Amino acid sequence: MLKYLFIPVLLVVLFGGELTAQEEHHSSPKVIHRHNTLPHFRVAAFISHTFIPGVAEGQRVAIPSYGLDIEYWWSHDLGIGLHNDLELETFIIDAGREEFLEREFPIVSSLDLLYRPWKGLVLQVGPGIEVDRNKSFFLFRFGVEYEIELGHHWDLYPTVFYDAREDAYTTLSIGLGVGKRF
């Protein structure tokens, strides 16, 4: 009689752990964190018009500009971006005290903190520099964009940003870009 009980008890002991493990495995749902499924890097190109103060008081000039943004998002809501744009014309600004300064195709770069408070709305703020062969200016950028998902990690985004240069002029840029996440 003991011989007949030994085999079923041995089978329960040997395979009982796996039966329990299977039962526990099915009872706990698999959790997928959205952050792990989103690509962290984003590269975007845009075209915009930069409104620059003219030489006459109260007058503004619109200069076409191209841009290239490289961003890293460490979460769905927070990221950092290197934003660059090239203004495509030579222009003269009023430097104050009846002085004028020529700007020749200046390049603007800023390192911005990115925050997504709601859906595709992205706020950006950060320091930067405008480089020109005549004179360079430090600046501070404030911006907003709205990313419209197109699928396959592509997006289209309208953007508006304001650059305040140290002891110089300010600009407002309005543009439209396309981005890709990796």
Contacts in CASP RR format, 6 or more apart in sequence:
PFRMAT RR
TARGET T0000
AUTHOR 0000-0000-0000
METHOD contacts of the structure
MODEL  1
MLKYLFIPVLLVVLFGGELTAQEEHHSSPKVIHRHNTLPHFRVAAFISHT
FIPGVAEGQRVAIPSYGLDIEYWWSHDLGIGLHNDLELETFIIDAGREEF
LEREFPIVSSLDLLYRPWKGLVLQVGPGIEVDRNKSFFLFRFGVEYEIEL
GHHWDLYPTVFYDAREDAYTTLSIGLGVGKRF
34 76 0 8 1.000
35 75 0 8 1.000
35 76 0 8 1.000
38 73 0 8 1.000
38 76 0 8 1.000
38 181 0 8 1.000
39 153 0 8 1.000
39 181 0 8 1.000
39 182 0 8 1.000
40 72 0 8 1.000
40 73 0 8 1.000
40 74 0 8 1.000
40 182 0 8 1.000
41 70 0 8 1.000
41 71 0 8 1.000
41 72 0 8 1.000
41 73 0 8 1.000
41 181 0 8 1.000
41 182 0 8 1.000
42 69 0 8 1.000
42 70 0 8 1.000
42 71 0 8 1.000
42 72 0 8 1.000
42 73 0 8 1.000
42 179 0 8 1.000
42 180 0 8 1.000
42 181 0 8 1.000
42 182 0 8 1.000
43 68 0 8 1.000
43 69 0 8 1.000
43 70 0 8 1.000
43 71 0 8 1.000
43 179 0 8 1.000
43 180 0 8 1.000
43 182 0 8 1.000
44 68 0 8 1.000
44 69 0 8 1.000
44 71 0 8 1.000
44 155 0 8 1.000
44 157 0 8 1.000
44 177 0 8 1.000
44 178 0 8 1.000
44 179 0 8 1.000
44 180 0 8 1.000
45 66 0 8 1.000
45 67 0 8 1.000
45 68 0 8 1.000
45 69 0 8 1.000
45 177 0 8 1.000
45 178 0 8 1.000
45 179 0 8 1.000
46 66 0 8 1.000
46 67 0 8 1.000
46 69 0 8 1.000
46 85 0 8 1.000
46 157 0 8 1.000
46 159 0 8 1.000
46 175 0 8 1.000
46 176 0 8 1.000
46 177 0 8 1.000
46 178 0 8 1.000
47 64 0 8 1.000
47 65 0 8 1.000
47 66 0 8 1.000
47 67 0 8 1.000
47 175 0 8 1.000
47 176 0 8 1.000
47 177 0 8 1.000
48 64 0 8 1.000
48 65 0 8 1.000
48 66 0 8 1.000
48 67 0 8 1.000
48 85 0 8 1.000
48 159 0 8 1.000
48 173 0 8 1.000
48 174 0 8 1.000
48 175 0 8 1.000
48 176 0 8 1.000
49 62 0 8 1.000
49 63 0 8 1.000
49 64 0 8 1.000
49 65 0 8 1.000
49 173 0 8 1.000
49 174 0 8 1.000
49 175 0 8 1.000
50 62 0 8 1.000
50 63 0 8 1.000
50 64 0 8 1.000
50 65 0 8 1.000
50 85 0 8 1.000
50 87 0 8 1.000
50 171 0 8 1.000
50 172 0 8 1.000
50 173 0 8 1.000
51 60 0 8 1.000
51 61 0 8 1.000
51 62 0 8 1.000
51 63 0 8 1.000
51 171 0 8 1.000
51 172 0 8 1.000
51 173 0 8 1.000
51 174 0 8 1.000
52 60 0 8 1.000
52 61 0 8 1.000
52 62 0 8 1.000
52 63 0 8 1.000
52 87 0 8 1.000
52 91 0 8 1.000
52 93 0 8 1.000
52 169 0 8 1.000
52 171 0 8 1.000
53 59 0 8 1.000
53 60 0 8 1.000
53 61 0 8 1.000
53 93 0 8 1.000
53 94 0 8 1.000
53 169 0 8 1.000
53 170 0 8 1.000
54 60 0 8 1.000
54 61 0 8 1.000
54 91 0 8 1.000
54 92 0 8 1.000
54 93 0 8 1.000
54 94 0 8 1.000
55 92 0 8 1.000
55 93 0 8 1.000
55 94 0 8 1.000
55 100 0 8 1.000
57 94 0 8 1.000
61 91 0 8 1.000
63 87 0 8 1.000
63 88 0 8 1.000
63 89 0 8 1.000
63 91 0 8 1.000
64 87 0 8 1.000
64 88 0 8 1.000
64 89 0 8 1.000
65 85 0 8 1.000
65 86 0 8 1.000
65 87 0 8 1.000
65 88 0 8 1.000
65 173 0 8 1.000
66 85 0 8 1.000
66 86 0 8 1.000
66 88 0 8 1.000
67 83 0 8 1.000
67 84 0 8 1.000
67 85 0 8 1.000
67 86 0 8 1.000
68 84 0 8 1.000
68 85 0 8 1.000
69 81 0 8 1.000
69 82 0 8 1.000
69 83 0 8 1.000
69 84 0 8 1.000
69 179 0 8 1.000
70 81 0 8 1.000
70 82 0 8 1.000
71 79 0 8 1.000
71 80 0 8 1.000
71 81 0 8 1.000
71 82 0 8 1.000
71 114 0 8 1.000
72 79 0 8 1.000
72 80 0 8 1.000
72 81 0 8 1.000
73 79 0 8 1.000
73 114 0 8 1.000
74 80 0 8 1.000
76 116 0 8 1.000
77 115 0 8 1.000
77 116 0 8 1.000
77 117 0 8 1.000
78 113 0 8 1.000
78 114 0 8 1.000
78 115 0 8 1.000
78 116 0 8 1.000
79 113 0 8 1.000
79 114 0 8 1.000
79 115 0 8 1.000
80 111 0 8 1.000
80 112 0 8 1.000
80 113 0 8 1.000
80 114 0 8 1.000
81 111 0 8 1.000
81 112 0 8 1.000
81 114 0 8 1.000
81 124 0 8 1.000
82 109 0 8 1.000
82 110 0 8 1.000
82 111 0 8 1.000
82 112 0 8 1.000
83 109 0 8 1.000
83 110 0 8 1.000
83 111 0 8 1.000
83 112 0 8 1.000
83 124 0 8 1.000
83 141 0 8 1.000
83 161 0 8 1.000
84 107 0 8 1.000
84 108 0 8 1.000
84 109 0 8 1.000
84 110 0 8 1.000
85 107 0 8 1.000
85 108 0 8 1.000
85 173 0 8 1.000
86 105 0 8 1.000
86 106 0 8 1.000
86 107 0 8 1.000
86 108 0 8 1.000
87 103 0 8 1.000
87 105 0 8 1.000
87 106 0 8 1.000
87 107 0 8 1.000
87 108 0 8 1.000
88 105 0 8 1.000
89 105 0 8 1.000
90 102 0 8 1.000
90 103 0 8 1.000
90 104 0 8 1.000
90 105 0 8 1.000
91 102 0 8 1.000
91 103 0 8 1.000
92 100 0 8 1.000
92 101 0 8 1.000
92 102 0 8 1.000
92 103 0 8 1.000
93 100 0 8 1.000
93 101 0 8 1.000
93 103 0 8 1.000
93 168 0 8 1.000
93 169 0 8 1.000
94 100 0 8 1.000
94 169 0 8 1.000
95 101 0 8 1.000
95 168 0 8 1.000
101 134 0 8 1.000
101 135 0 8 1.000
102 134 0 8 1.000
103 132 0 8 1.000
103 134 0 8 1.000
104 132 0 8 1.000
104 133 0 8 1.000
104 134 0 8 1.000
105 132 0 8 1.000
106 130 0 8 1.000
106 131 0 8 1.000
106 132 0 8 1.000
107 130 0 8 1.000
107 131 0 8 1.000
107 132 0 8 1.000
108 128 0 8 1.000
108 129 0 8 1.000
108 130 0 8 1.000
108 131 0 8 1.000
108 139 0 8 1.000
108 163 0 8 1.000
109 128 0 8 1.000
109 129 0 8 1.000
109 131 0 8 1.000
110 126 0 8 1.000
110 127 0 8 1.000
110 128 0 8 1.000
110 129 0 8 1.000
110 139 0 8 1.000
110 141 0 8 1.000
110 163 0 8 1.000
111 126 0 8 1.000
111 127 0 8 1.000
111 128 0 8 1.000
112 124 0 8 1.000
112 125 0 8 1.000
112 126 0 8 1.000
112 141 0 8 1.000
112 143 0 8 1.000
113 124 0 8 1.000
113 125 0 8 1.000
113 126 0 8 1.000
114 122 0 8 1.000
114 123 0 8 1.000
114 124 0 8 1.000
115 122 0 8 1.000
115 123 0 8 1.000
115 124 0 8 1.000
116 122 0 8 1.000
116 123 0 8 1.000
117 123 0 8 1.000
120 146 0 8 1.000
120 147 0 8 1.000
120 148 0 8 1.000
121 144 0 8 1.000
121 145 0 8 1.000
121 146 0 8 1.000
122 144 0 8 1.000
122 145 0 8 1.000
122 146 0 8 1.000
122 147 0 8 1.000
122 157 0 8 1.000
123 143 0 8 1.000
123 144 0 8 1.000
124 141 0 8 1.000
124 142 0 8 1.000
124 143 0 8 1.000
124 144 0 8 1.000
124 145 0 8 1.000
124 161 0 8 1.000
125 140 0 8 1.000
125 141 0 8 1.000
125 142 0 8 1.000
125 143 0 8 1.000
126 140 0 8 1.000
126 141 0 8 1.000
126 142 0 8 1.000
127 138 0 8 1.000
127 139 0 8 1.000
127 140 0 8 1.000
127 141 0 8 1.000
128 138 0 8 1.000
128 139 0 8 1.000
128 140 0 8 1.000
128 141 0 8 1.000
129 136 0 8 1.000
129 137 0 8 1.000
129 138 0 8 1.000
129 139 0 8 1.000
130 136 0 8 1.000
130 137 0 8 1.000
130 139 0 8 1.000
130 163 0 8 1.000
130 165 0 8 1.000
137 165 0 8 1.000
137 166 0 8 1.000
137 167 0 8 1.000
137 168 0 8 1.000
138 165 0 8 1.000
138 166 0 8 1.000
139 163 0 8 1.000
139 164 0 8 1.000
139 165 0 8 1.000
139 166 0 8 1.000
140 163 0 8 1.000
140 164 0 8 1.000
140 166 0 8 1.000
141 161 0 8 1.000
141 162 0 8 1.000
141 163 0 8 1.000
141 164 0 8 1.000
142 161 0 8 1.000
142 162 0 8 1.000
142 164 0 8 1.000
143 159 0 8 1.000
143 160 0 8 1.000
143 161 0 8 1.000
143 162 0 8 1.000
144 159 0 8 1.000
144 160 0 8 1.000
144 161 0 8 1.000
145 157 0 8 1.000
145 158 0 8 1.000
145 159 0 8 1.000
145 160 0 8 1.000
146 157 0 8 1.000
146 158 0 8 1.000
147 155 0 8 1.000
147 156 0 8 1.000
147 157 0 8 1.000
148 155 0 8 1.000
148 156 0 8 1.000
148 157 0 8 1.000
149 155 0 8 1.000
150 156 0 8 1.000
153 180 0 8 1.000
153 181 0 8 1.000
153 182 0 8 1.000
154 178 0 8 1.000
154 179 0 8 1.000
154 180 0 8 1.000
154 181 0 8 1.000
155 178 0 8 1.000
155 179 0 8 1.000
155 180 0 8 1.000
155 181 0 8 1.000
156 176 0 8 1.000
156 177 0 8 1.000
156 178 0 8 1.000
156 179 0 8 1.000
157 176 0 8 1.000
157 177 0 8 1.000
157 178 0 8 1.000
157 179 0 8 1.000
158 174 0 8 1.000
158 175 0 8 1.000
158 176 0 8 1.000
158 177 0 8 1.000
159 173 0 8 1.000
159 174 0 8 1.000
159 175 0 8 1.000
159 176 0 8 1.000
159 177 0 8 1.000
160 172 0 8 1.000
160 173 0 8 1.000
160 174 0 8 1.000
160 175 0 8 1.000
161 172 0 8 1.000
161 173 0 8 1.000
162 170 0 8 1.000
162 171 0 8 1.000
162 172 0 8 1.000
162 173 0 8 1.000
163 170 0 8 1.000
163 171 0 8 1.000
163 172 0 8 1.000
163 173 0 8 1.000
164 170 0 8 1.000
165 171 0 8 1.000
END
